Amino acid sequence: MSTVLVCDFKHLARGDVALVGGKISSLGEMISRLASQGIPVPPGFATTSHAYWQYVDGNGIREKIGSLLAEWQAGRETLAETGRAVRRLFIRGEWPADAAAAITTAYKKLSAEARIDNLPVAVRSSATAEDLPDASFAGQLESYLNITGEDRLLDACRRCYASLFTDRAISYRQTKGFDHTSIALSVGVQQMVRSDAGGSGVMFSIDTESGFDKVVLINAAWGLGENIVQGTVNPDEYQVFKPLLNDTGLVPIIHKKLGGKATKMVLGRSHHQPTRNVPTSKAERAAFVLTDDEILALARLACTIEKHYGCGMDMEWAKDGITGELFIVQARPETVHSRQDPAVLKTYSVKKKGRALATGLSIGDAAVAGHLCLIEDAKDIDRFIDGSILVTVATDPDWVPIMKRAAAIITDHGGRTSHAAIVSRELGVPAVVGTGDATYVLHTDQEVTVSCAEGDVGFVYEGVSDITTTTVDLTDLPPVRTNIMLNLANPSAAYRWWRLPADGIGLARMEFVVSNAIQVHPMALVHFDRLKDEKVQDQIVKLTVGYPHKPDYFVDKLAHGLAALCATFFPRPTIIRLSDFKTNEYAGLIGGAEFEPLEENPMLGFRGASRYYSPRYRDGFALECRAIKQLREVMGFTNAVVMVPFCRTVDEAKKVLDVMAENGLRRGEGGLKVYVMCEIPSNVILAERFTEHFDGFSIGSNDLTQLTLGVDRDSGLLADLFDEQDEAVKWMIARVIRVARERGSKVGICGQAPSDHPEFARFLVEAGIDSISVIPDSFLAVKRHVVDSEKP
């Protein structure tokens, strides 16, 4: 292949980076090695690095490039002047006859195979240093879509060559330490997929922020894919759980978020304008780009590609709107998490937060405080102040020179796979993208805190918050007999902790998903037509768009929120506590005031198990059961364990289990385990009888202490008396552990005491507890306390 000027994709493999660059060698690899495994890649051909050097030398510009760059590096010329001069050399050059003939011949062959004269093609640049482990070259080089005819193809190839010397590409190579004159460029010419009539997007085989390797992340928008890459639209976002994809009877889609998708790129009206942006219709903005079947199909393609390459992958896909077919149009190794040490976990926490000024998608997991610098146009980037927080509408490669000097980045538009997100990740700079209104509500020199440390949602807080950083070495954690689990509530933050060697989730609080993702009282959805408050009805109508049957909104949102928790440590158990709002908390949900009684003491009132069989909430509880059933049977998360809170009597236990069974959740069927919170003295006194109806206990030490000692846990006056290590409380705990062990039931505890008090951890271990569940920040301390306690 040493003298070949043009090569068909099917004759290339991933070892041909020096010949055609990383982007195109990967296309060849997929066509030649993965077509038999069902990976659909549009056909095409590539000019080789030999063609590039022939063009450079044939036009006598090699020495001129070196001289121009030397002038810039010596400070005698500006970057803009140098880049413009080098690009002019390429654009004004002439194609050597044999190179031009090779390109046009290959184009005619491609057109003939497609049976279309002057076949529309995508023309993409691929540098020979592209997609190396610490260089994504995100958006540095040019692509041209919907190119037809030989002359226009030759011109597009010439412009791709010139794009190797855009200001941003020169600056990027300088930063990365690449030799400008040793990098060649290949041009990929690929049959166009009619995604202008369908949709397209970007897909990662890992979670882009946490590196969690069990999910596929997919972004999707209508039309051609350039808008997603450039970050000019807010796309749909989907997450799929990989370990359950092999079971075709399951639908392991654990997250679906509708994006704004305000515009789409379609084919242009003339050769002078091959593509154009147009507004999307209201129907397109309200609809998901992909069906569930298409989401799963793409995720399976991602898994096949990842398995072949043996690493996390960054891919681009397109859906042909004419045929409905899905295609992979690019695939390259992921370049950020592959460089990180998996044994070191660095976390950030933000305290004393000011008012939230803007929210968006969090990129990275860091937090930083500083002054804002708002710049809306790339022509004004000279105004940027080093070390400040950049605020802008969206970024493209022209912004890279200042992005690397920013403390953080905030944009109005863009998703997790936009240019701003990709470059921020690579630079290690926290970013909040897709805020919608940052350039409107923020201003230059404003002092703020940017937090990407709270899950999928990124926050911009007013003022300077307290930021603390913790680094954990995961190699220094010996095994223990006692299971150490996590208390988690926020699905969007769960993946941050996947590297912790936790034995599952010991307490997943359903209330967090209800209050944050759903926001509506379940009874207000079941009995929507009975609502008297028109404002409440309007709020619910807006939230439930896309759900003709409003209760389905609750079921779907709750199932997806819980799925993210179950996925994090799958197949280890996730113990999901059924809703345990107090009546005053339920009343705070949208529509809740019309369904909740006023109580003098909600802590001891209509809460927990007593609600589930009551006519006042039974219909709402049915939705909780439907969500758990969907989670386990439709999505496949059989590691979900159900836990009943605040169950006062054995008779109440029977009633709750009967109602659950009526709603399709029968203890024991399909491996379903049902636990009970041990937080009332009656749970301890009648522990033997409770074991007849439940598979395990989870000791809620706060309520158990409160009710054993008769102390209001929220009373400042009695704070000195509230003590989980009081002898009476410890007697209660020791007794329920002993009974559970005698009866073969599981028993654990979820609370802070084992992390705050090493002696309490020793007491639990010596009593024979099966598991201790704590918040993630306390995991390391508790693990060490347990290690010490288990020593003979």
C-alpha positions in Angstrom: 0.0 0.0 0.0 3.0 2.3 0.1 2.3 4.0 -3.1 -1.5 3.9 -3.1 -3.2 7.3 -3.4 -6.8 6.2 -2.9 -8.1 3.1 -1.0 -11.5 1.6 -0.6 -12.7 1.5 3.1 -13.1 -2.3 2.9 -9.4 -2.7 2.3 -8.4 -0.7 5.4 -8.0 -1.7 9.1 -7.3 0.1 12.3 -3.5 -0.5 11.9 -3.6 2.0 8.9 -3.6 5.2 11.0 -0.4 6.4 9.4 -2.0 5.9 6.0 -5.5 7.3 6.5 -5.7 8.6 10.1 -7.6 7.2 13.0 -11.1 8.2 11.9 -11.0 6.5 8.5 -8.9 3.5 9.5 -11.6 2.8 12.1 -14.3 2.9 9.4 -12.3 0.4 7.4 -11.9 -1.8 10.4 -15.6 -1.9 11.0 -16.4 -2.7 7.3 -13.8 -5.4 6.9 -14.1 -7.0 10.4 -17.5 -6.2 11.8 -19.9 -6.2 8.8 -20.4 -9.9 9.4 -21.5 -9.1 13.0 -24.2 -6.7 11.7 -22.4 -3.4 12.0 -23.8 -1.2 9.2 -21.3 1.3 7.8 -21.9 3.3 4.6 -19.4 2.5 1.9 -16.7 4.9 0.7 -13.0 5.4 0.0 -10.2 7.5 1.3 -7.3 9.5 0.0 -4.1 8.4 1.7 -1.3 10.3 3.3 0.8 9.7 0.1 -1.8 11.7 -1.8 -1.5 14.5 0.7 2.3 14.7 0.5 2.1 14.4 -3.3 -0.3 17.4 -3.3 2.0 19.3 -0.9 5.2 18.6 -2.9 3.5 18.9 -6.3 2.5 22.5 -5.4 5.9 23.2 -3.8 4.4 24.3 -0.5 6.2 22.0 2.0 9.1 24.5 2.6 6.7 27.5 2.5 4.6 25.9 5.3 7.7 25.4 7.4 8.8 29.0 6.9 5.4 30.5 7.7 5.1 28.5 10.9 8.6 29.4 12.0 7.8 33.1 11.6 4.7 32.6 13.8 6.7 30.6 16.4 9.3 33.3 16.5 6.6 35.9 17.3 7.0 37.8 14.0 3.6 36.9 12.7 0.2 36.4 14.3 -1.6 33.0 14.4 -4.4 34.4 12.2 -2.0 35.7 9.6 0.0 32.5 9.5 -3.1 30.2 9.3 -4.6 32.3 6.5 -1.4 32.2 4.5 -0.9 28.4 4.8 -4.6 27.7 4.0 -4.3 29.9 0.9 -1.4 27.7 -0.4 -3.6 24.6 -0.3 -6.8 26.2 -1.7 -4.9 27.7 -4.7 -3.0 24.5 -5.4 -3.7 22.2 -8.3 -4.3 18.5 -8.1 -1.5 16.3 -9.5 -3.0 14.4 -12.5 -2.7 10.9 -11.0 -4.2 11.9 -7.6 -7.1 13.7 -9.3 -7.7 10.6 -11.5 -7.6 8.3 -8.6 -10.2 10.3 -6.7 -12.6 10.7 -9.6 -12.3 7.1 -10.6 -13.1 5.9 -7.0 -16.0 8.4 -6.9 -17.4 7.0 -10.2 -17.1 3.5 -8.9 -18.9 4.4 -5.6 -21.7 6.1 -7.6 -22.1 3.1 -9.9 -22.3 0.7 -6.9 -25.0 2.8 -5.4 -26.7 3.2 -8.9 -26.9 6.9 -8.5 -25.2 9.4 -10.8 -23.0 11.9 -9.0 -23.7 10.2 -5.7 -24.1 12.7 -2.7 -21.2 12.0 -0.3 -19.9 13.2 3.0 -16.3 14.4 2.8 -14.4 14.2 6.1 -10.9 15.0 7.3 -8.8 12.4 9.1 -5.4 13.5 10.5 -2.8 10.8 10.9 -2.3 11.7 14.6 -6.1 11.9 15.2 -7.8 10.1 18.1 -4.6 9.1 19.8 -5.1 8.4 23.5 -4.7 12.0 24.7 -5.9 13.8 21.6 -9.5 13.8 20.5 -9.0 16.5 17.8 -12.7 17.3 18.5 -13.9 19.4 15.6 -10.5 20.6 14.7 -10.8 19.6 11.0 -13.4 20.3 8.5 -16.2 18.1 7.1 -18.4 18.8 4.1 -21.8 17.2 3.6 -24.0 16.5 0.5 -21.1 17.0 -2.0 -22.0 16.0 -5.6 -20.0 15.8 -8.8 -16.3 15.3 -9.4 -15.2 19.0 -9.5 -17.0 19.8 -6.2 -15.5 16.7 -4.6 -12.0 17.7 -5.6 -12.6 21.1 -4.2 -13.9 19.7 -0.9 -10.9 17.5 -0.6 -8.6 20.5 -1.2 -10.4 22.4 1.5 -10.1 19.5 3.9 -6.3 19.6 3.4 -6.4 23.4 4.1 -8.3 22.7 7.4 -5.2 21.0 8.8 -4.0 24.6 9.3 -7.0 26.4 10.7 -6.0 28.7 13.6 -7.6 26.3 16.0 -5.9 23.2 14.6 -2.5 24.9 14.7 -3.1 26.1 18.3 -4.3 22.6 19.3 -1.2 20.8 17.9 1.1 23.3 19.5 -0.5 22.6 22.9 -0.3 18.9 22.4 3.3 19.0 21.2 2.7 17.6 17.7 5.1 18.5 14.9 3.0 20.5 12.4 5.0 19.3 9.4 5.0 15.6 10.2 1.2 15.2 10.3 -0.5 14.3 7.1 -4.2 14.4 6.2 -6.5 11.8 4.7 -9.9 12.6 3.2 -12.7 10.1 3.7 -15.4 10.1 1.0 -18.5 8.3 2.2 -22.0 7.7 0.8 -24.4 10.1 2.4 -27.0 8.7 4.8 -30.3 10.5 4.3 -30.4 11.5 8.0 -31.6 15.0 6.8 -35.0 13.2 6.6 -34.4 11.2 9.7 -32.0 11.8 12.6 -28.5 11.4 13.8 -26.3 11.8 16.8 -23.4 10.7 19.0 -23.0 7.6 21.1 -20.6 6.5 23.8 -20.2 3.0 25.2 -19.5 4.4 28.7 -21.0 7.2 30.8 -19.1 10.3 29.6 -18.9 11.9 33.1 -18.2 9.1 35.5 -16.7 6.5 33.2 -19.3 4.0 34.3 -18.7 1.2 31.9 -22.1 -0.6 32.1 -24.1 2.0 30.1 -24.4 3.2 26.6 -25.1 7.0 26.3 -26.9 8.1 23.1 -27.6 11.7 22.0 -30.1 12.3 19.1 -31.4 15.2 17.1 -33.4 15.6 13.9 -31.5 16.0 10.6 -27.8 15.8 9.9 -25.4 15.3 12.8 -23.3 18.5 12.6 -25.6 20.5 15.0 -25.1 18.0 17.8 -21.3 17.9 17.4 -21.2 21.7 17.3 -23.5 22.0 20.3 -26.0 24.3 18.6 -29.0 22.1 19.6 -30.0 20.5 22.9 -30.5 16.8 21.8 -32.5 14.0 23.3 -30.5 11.8 25.7 -30.9 8.1 26.3 -29.0 5.6 28.5 -29.1 1.8 28.1 -27.8 -0.8 30.5 -25.4 -3.1 28.7 -25.5 -6.3 30.8 -29.2 -6.8 30.1 -29.1 -6.2 26.3 -28.6 -9.8 25.4 -32.1 -10.7 26.7 -34.3 -9.6 23.8 -37.4 -9.8 26.0 -36.2 -6.9 28.2 -36.1 -3.1 27.6 -33.2 -1.9 29.7 -33.5 1.7 28.8 -32.7 3.4 32.1 -32.9 7.1 31.0 -34.8 9.1 28.4 -34.7 12.8 28.3 -36.4 14.9 25.7 -34.2 17.6 24.2 -35.3 21.0 22.8 -34.0 20.2 19.2 -35.0 23.7 18.1 -33.3 23.4 14.7 -32.2 20.7 12.2 -29.7 20.6 9.4 -31.1 19.5 6.1 -29.9 19.4 2.5 -29.4 22.7 0.8 -31.1 24.1 -2.2 -28.0 24.4 -4.4 -24.4 23.3 -4.9 -23.3 26.6 -3.3 -25.3 25.8 -0.2 -25.1 22.0 0.3 -26.7 22.1 3.7 -28.8 24.6 5.7 -30.4 24.9 9.1 -34.2 25.1 9.4 -36.4 25.3 12.5 -38.0 22.1 13.7 -41.8 21.7 13.9 -43.6 21.7 17.2 -44.3 18.0 16.6 -40.6 17.2 16.2 -39.6 19.2 19.3 -42.2 17.2 21.3 -41.2 13.8 20.0 -38.2 11.6 20.7 -36.0 11.1 17.6 -35.6 7.3 18.3 -38.1 4.6 19.2 -37.3 2.2 22.0 -36.4 -0.5 19.5 -34.0 1.8 17.7 -32.4 2.9 21.0 -31.8 -0.8 21.9 -30.5 -1.6 18.4 -28.0 1.3 18.5 -26.9 0.2 22.0 -26.2 -3.4 20.8 -24.2 -2.0 17.9 -22.1 0.0 20.4 -21.5 -3.1 22.5 -20.3 -5.1 19.5 -17.9 -2.3 18.5 -16.6 -1.9 22.0 -16.0 -5.6 22.4 -14.1 -5.7 19.1 -11.9 -2.7 20.1 -11.5 -3.7 23.7 -12.1 -0.2 25.1 -14.7 2.4 25.6 -15.8 3.9 22.3 -17.0 7.3 20.9 -19.3 6.8 17.9 -21.5 8.8 15.5 -24.6 7.3 14.0 -27.2 8.3 11.5 -30.8 7.1 10.7 -31.8 7.2 7.0 -35.3 8.8 7.0 -36.1 7.2 3.7 -35.3 3.6 4.5 -35.4 3.7 8.3 -32.0 2.0 8.4 -29.5 2.9 11.2 -25.8 3.3 10.3 -22.5 3.9 12.2 -20.6 6.6 10.4 -17.7 7.0 12.9 -16.1 5.1 15.7 -13.0 5.9 17.7 -11.6 5.1 21.2 -12.8 7.3 24.0 -10.0 9.6 25.0 -10.7 10.9 28.6 -11.5 8.1 31.0 -9.1 5.7 29.3 -6.3 7.9 30.7 -7.5 8.0 34.3 -6.4 5.7 37.1 -9.4 3.5 38.0 -7.9 2.9 41.5 -8.1 6.5 42.5 -11.5 8.2 43.2 -11.5 12.0 43.5 -14.7 13.6 44.8 -15.8 17.2 45.4 -18.5 18.5 47.8 -20.0 21.9 47.8 -21.3 23.5 51.0 -22.9 26.9 51.8 -24.4 27.2 48.4 -25.8 30.5 47.2 -29.0 30.9 45.1 -29.0 28.8 42.0 -28.7 31.2 39.0 -28.6 28.6 36.2 -28.7 24.8 35.7 -27.7 22.6 32.8 -25.9 19.3 32.1 -22.8 18.8 34.2 -19.6 17.9 32.4 -17.0 16.3 34.7 -17.5 16.0 38.4 -15.5 19.0 39.8 -16.5 22.3 41.3 -14.9 25.7 41.1 -15.6 29.3 42.2 -14.5 32.5 40.4 -15.5 35.5 38.3 -17.5 35.2 35.1 -16.4 36.4 31.7 -19.3 36.6 29.3 -18.4 36.5 25.6 -21.0 35.8 22.9 -18.9 35.9 19.8 -15.6 34.2 18.9 -14.3 37.4 17.4 -14.2 38.9 20.9 -12.2 36.1 22.6 -9.3 38.5 23.1 -11.4 40.0 25.9 -11.2 36.8 27.9 -9.5 37.1 31.3 -7.3 34.0 32.1 -8.6 32.0 35.0 -12.1 33.3 34.8 -15.3 31.3 34.1 -16.3 31.5 30.4 -20.0 32.1 29.7 -21.1 31.8 26.0 -23.9 30.6 23.8 -22.0 27.6 22.4 -18.4 26.8 21.5 -16.8 25.5 18.4 -13.1 24.8 17.7 -12.4 28.6 17.4 -13.0 28.9 21.2 -10.3 26.3 22.2 -7.5 28.8 22.8 -9.5 30.4 25.6 -11.3 27.2 26.8 -8.0 25.8 28.0 -7.4 29.0 30.0 -10.8 29.0 31.7 -11.5 27.8 35.2 -14.9 26.5 34.1 -17.3 26.9 31.1 -21.0 27.6 30.9 -23.0 27.5 27.7 -26.6 28.2 26.6 -26.8 25.2 24.2 -25.3 21.8 23.8 -25.6 18.3 25.1 -23.1 15.8 26.6 -21.6 15.1 23.2 -21.3 18.7 22.0 -18.0 20.4 21.2 -18.0 22.3 24.6 -18.6 19.0 26.5 -15.9 17.0 24.6 -13.2 19.6 24.9 -14.0 20.5 28.5 -13.7 16.8 29.5 -10.4 16.5 27.7 -9.0 19.6 29.3 -10.3 18.6 32.8 -12.3 21.8 33.0 -15.8 21.6 34.6 -18.6 22.7 32.4 -22.4 23.3 32.6 -23.8 23.1 29.1 -27.3 23.5 27.7 -28.5 26.0 30.4 -30.8 27.7 28.0 -30.3 31.2 29.5 -26.9 31.6 31.0 -25.9 34.5 28.7 -29.2 36.2 29.7 -29.2 35.8 33.5 -25.4 36.0 34.1 -23.0 38.9 33.6 -19.3 39.6 33.4 -17.3 39.9 36.7 -20.1 38.2 38.6 -18.8 36.0 41.4 -20.2 32.4 41.2 -19.6 28.8 42.0 -19.9 26.2 39.2 -20.7 22.8 40.6 -20.6 19.6 38.5 -20.3 17.5 41.8 -24.0 16.8 42.3 -24.8 14.4 39.5 -26.1 14.9 36.0 -27.3 18.4 36.7 -24.8 21.1 36.8 -25.4 24.2 39.0 -24.2 27.8 38.8 -24.6 29.2 42.4 -24.4 32.9 43.4 -21.3 33.8 45.3 -18.4 31.7 46.5 -19.3 28.3 48.1 -17.1 26.1 50.3 -15.6 23.4 48.1 -13.8 20.4 49.5 -11.9 17.7 47.6 -11.3 14.1 48.7 -9.1 11.6 47.1 -9.6 7.9 47.8 -7.1 5.1 47.0 -9.3 2.1 46.3 -6.3 -0.3 46.3 -6.0 0.0 50.1 -9.3 -1.6 50.9 -9.1 -5.2 52.2 -12.1 -7.5 52.0 -14.4 -7.9 55.0 -17.1 -10.4 56.1 -19.7 -7.7 56.8 -21.3 -6.2 53.7 -20.7 -2.5 53.3 -23.4 -0.9 51.3 -24.4 2.7 50.3 -27.3 4.9 51.0 -28.2 6.6 47.7 -31.2 8.7 46.7 -30.3 10.7 43.6 -30.2 8.6 40.4 -28.3 11.3 38.5 -25.4 11.1 41.0 -25.3 7.4 41.5 -22.7 6.6 38.8 -20.2 8.8 40.5 -19.7 6.0 43.0 -19.6 2.9 40.7 -15.9 2.4 41.4 -16.4 2.0 45.2 -16.3 -1.7 46.1 -19.7 -1.5 47.7 -21.9 -4.6 48.2 -24.9 -2.8 46.8 -27.3 -0.1 47.9 -28.7 -0.7 51.3 -31.1 2.2 51.2 -32.5 3.7 48.0 -35.0 6.4 48.9 -37.9 6.5 46.6 -39.0 10.0 47.8 -36.1 11.7 46.1 -37.2 10.5 42.7 -40.8 11.4 43.4 -40.0 14.9 44.6 -37.3 15.7 42.0 -38.1 13.8 38.8 -41.9 13.4 39.2 -42.9 16.4 41.4 -46.6 15.5 41.2 -48.6 13.7 43.9 -49.6 10.3 42.5 -53.2 10.7 43.6 -53.4 14.0 41.6 -52.4 12.0 38.5 -54.9 9.2 39.2 -57.7 11.6 39.9 -56.7 14.5 37.7 -60.2 15.3 36.7 -61.2 15.9 40.3 -58.6 18.6 40.9 -60.1 21.9 41.8 -57.1 24.1 41.3 -56.7 25.1 37.7 -53.1 26.2 38.1 -52.2 22.8 39.5 -53.9 21.2 36.5 -51.9 23.4 34.1 -48.7 22.4 35.9 -49.5 18.8 35.6 -50.5 19.1 31.9 -47.1 20.6 31.1 -45.1 18.0 33.1 -47.0 15.0 31.6 -46.7 16.0 27.9 -46.3 12.8 25.9 -48.3 10.7 28.4 -52.0 10.5 27.3 -52.7 8.5 30.5 -51.3 10.6 33.3 -50.6 7.9 35.8 -48.2 6.4 33.3 -46.0 9.5 33.8 -45.5 8.6 37.5 -44.8 4.9 36.7 -42.4 5.6 33.9 -40.4 8.3 35.7 -40.1 6.4 38.9 -39.1 3.2 37.1 -36.3 5.0 35.2 -35.1 6.8 38.2 -34.8 3.6 40.3 -33.2 1.8 37.3 -30.2 4.1 37.5 -29.7 3.2 41.1 -30.1 -0.5 40.5 -27.7 -0.3 37.6 -24.8 1.2 39.5 -23.9 -2.0 41.4 -25.8 -4.6 39.5 -26.2 -7.5 40.1 -25.6 -6.7 43.8 -28.9 -5.8 45.6 -30.5 -2.4 45.7 -32.9 -2.1 48.6 -35.7 0.3 47.5 -37.7 1.8 50.4 -41.3 2.4 49.3 -42.4 6.0 49.7 -42.1 7.3 53.3 -43.1 11.0 53.0 -45.0 12.4 55.9 -48.3 14.0 55.1 -46.9 17.6 55.2 -44.2 16.5 52.7 -46.7 14.8 50.5 -48.8 18.0 50.6 -45.9 19.9 49.1 -46.0 17.9 45.9 -48.0 19.4 43.0 -51.6 18.6 43.7 -50.8 17.1 47.1 -52.7 19.6 49.2 -56.0 18.3 48.0 -55.3 14.7 49.1 -53.4 15.0 52.4 -54.9 15.5 55.9 -53.5 18.1 58.3 -51.8 16.4 61.2 -50.4 17.7 64.5 -47.5 15.2 64.4 -46.8 13.9 60.9 -43.8 12.0 62.2 -46.1 9.6 64.1 -49.1 10.0 61.7 -50.3 8.8 58.4 -47.0 7.5 57.0 -45.3 4.4 55.7 -47.2 1.1 55.6 -50.5 2.6 56.9 -50.9 4.5 53.6 -50.5 1.7 51.3 -53.8 -0.1 52.1 -55.7 3.0 53.0 -58.4 4.2 50.5 -56.8 7.7 50.8 -53.6 6.5 49.1 -54.2 2.9 47.8 -54.5 4.1 44.2 -51.2 6.1 44.5 -49.4 3.1 46.0 -50.6 1.0 43.0 -48.5 3.3 40.8 -45.4 2.6 43.1 -46.0 -1.1 42.6 -46.4 -0.8 38.9 -43.1 1.1 38.7 -41.3 -1.7 40.7 -42.9 -4.3 38.4 -41.7 -2.4 35.3 -38.3 -2.1 36.8 -37.9 -5.8 37.5 -39.9 -7.5 34.8 -39.7 -5.1 31.8 -36.3 -3.5 32.3 -34.7 -6.6 34.0 -33.4 -5.2 37.3 -34.2 -8.3 39.4 -31.6 -7.1 41.9 -34.3 -4.7 43.2 -35.4 -5.5 46.7 -38.6 -3.9 48.1 -38.6 -2.5 51.6 -41.7 -1.5 53.6 -41.1 1.5 56.0 -42.9 2.2 59.3 -44.8 -1.0 59.6 -46.4 -0.8 63.0 -48.1 -4.2 63.4 -47.9 -7.7 62.0 -51.5 -7.3 60.8 -50.4 -4.2 58.9 -47.6 -6.3 57.3 -50.2 -8.8 55.9 -52.4 -6.0 54.5 -49.4 -4.4 52.7 -48.2 -7.7 51.2 -51.8 -8.4 50.0 -52.1 -5.0 48.3 -48.6 -5.5 46.7 -49.7 -8.9 45.4 -52.9 -7.4 43.9 -50.6 -5.1 42.0 -48.4 -7.8 40.6 -45.7 -7.8 43.3 -45.9 -11.2 45.2 -43.2 -11.9 47.6 -41.1 -14.9 46.4 -42.3 -14.8 42.7 -39.5 -14.1 40.3 -37.1 -14.0 43.2 -38.7 -10.9 44.7 -37.6 -10.2 48.3 -39.4 -7.9 50.6 -37.7 -6.3 53.6 -39.1 -4.3 56.5 -37.6 -1.2 58.2 -36.9 -2.0 61.8 -37.6 1.4 63.3 -40.4 1.0 65.8 -40.1 -0.9 69.1 -42.9 -3.3 68.0 -40.6 -4.5 65.1 -38.1 -5.6 67.7 -40.6 -7.0 70.3 -42.4 -9.1 67.6 -39.3 -9.7 65.5 -40.0 -13.4 65.3 -43.5 -12.8 63.8 -42.3 -10.2 61.4 -39.8 -12.7 60.0 -42.8 -14.8 58.9 -43.8 -12.1 56.4 -40.5 -10.4 55.4 -37.2 -11.6 54.1 -35.1 -9.2 56.1 -34.8 -6.2 58.4 -33.1 -2.9 57.8 -32.6 -1.1 61.1 -33.5 2.6 60.9 -31.5 3.8 63.8 -32.8 7.4 63.8 -36.5 6.5 64.3 -35.7 3.5 66.5 -33.7 5.8 68.8 -36.4 8.4 68.8 -39.2 5.9 69.6 -37.2 3.9 72.1 -36.0 6.9 74.1 -39.1 9.1 73.5 -36.9 11.9 72.2 -37.9 14.1 69.2 -34.8 13.8 67.0 -35.3 17.3 65.7 -35.5 18.9 69.1 -32.5 21.1 69.9 -33.4 21.1 73.5 -33.2 17.3 73.7 -30.2 16.8 71.5 -28.0 15.6 74.3 -30.5 12.8 75.0 -30.7 11.5 71.4 -28.0 8.8 71.4 -28.0 5.8 69.1 -25.4 4.2 71.4 -27.7 4.4 74.4 -27.9 1.0 76.1 -31.6 0.7 75.5 -31.2 1.3 71.8 -28.3 -1.1 71.6 -30.4 -3.8 73.3 -33.1 -3.3 70.7 -30.6 -3.6 67.9 -28.8 -6.6 69.4 -32.1 -8.4 69.8 -33.4 -8.0 66.3 -30.0 -9.1 64.9 -30.1 -12.2 67.1 -33.7 -13.1 66.0 -32.9 -12.5 62.3 -29.9 -14.8 62.5 -31.9 -17.5 64.3 -34.7 -17.3 61.7 -32.4 -17.1 58.6 -33.4 -13.5 57.7 -31.1 -10.8 56.5 -30.5 -7.8 58.8 -28.7 -4.6 58.1 -28.5 -1.0 59.4 -28.6 2.3 57.5 -27.3 5.3 59.4 -24.4 7.5 60.2 -23.5 6.1 63.6 -21.1 3.4 62.3 -19.1 6.1 60.5 -19.0 8.6 63.3 -18.3 6.1 66.1 -15.8 3.2 65.5 -17.0 1.6 68.7 -20.5 1.4 67.4 -19.3 -0.3 64.3 -17.5 -2.9 66.5 -20.7 -3.4 68.4 -22.7 -4.2 65.2 -20.0 -6.5 63.9 -19.8 -8.4 67.2 -23.6 -8.7 67.3 -23.5 -10.4 63.9 -25.1 -7.8 61.6 -25.0 -8.8 57.9 -24.6 -5.3 56.4 -23.9 -1.7 57.2 -25.2 0.9 54.8 -23.8 4.5 54.8 -23.5 7.6 52.7 -20.7 7.4 50.1 -18.5 10.0 51.8 -18.4 7.7 54.9 -17.8 4.5 53.0 -14.0 4.5 53.5 -14.2 5.3 57.2 -16.8 2.6 57.9 -14.9 0.0 55.8 -11.8 0.7 58.0 -13.8 0.5 61.2 -15.2 -2.9 60.1 -11.8 -4.2 59.1 -10.5 -3.3 62.6 -13.6 -4.8 64.3 -13.3 -8.1 62.4 -9.7 -8.6 63.5 -9.5 -11.5 66.0 
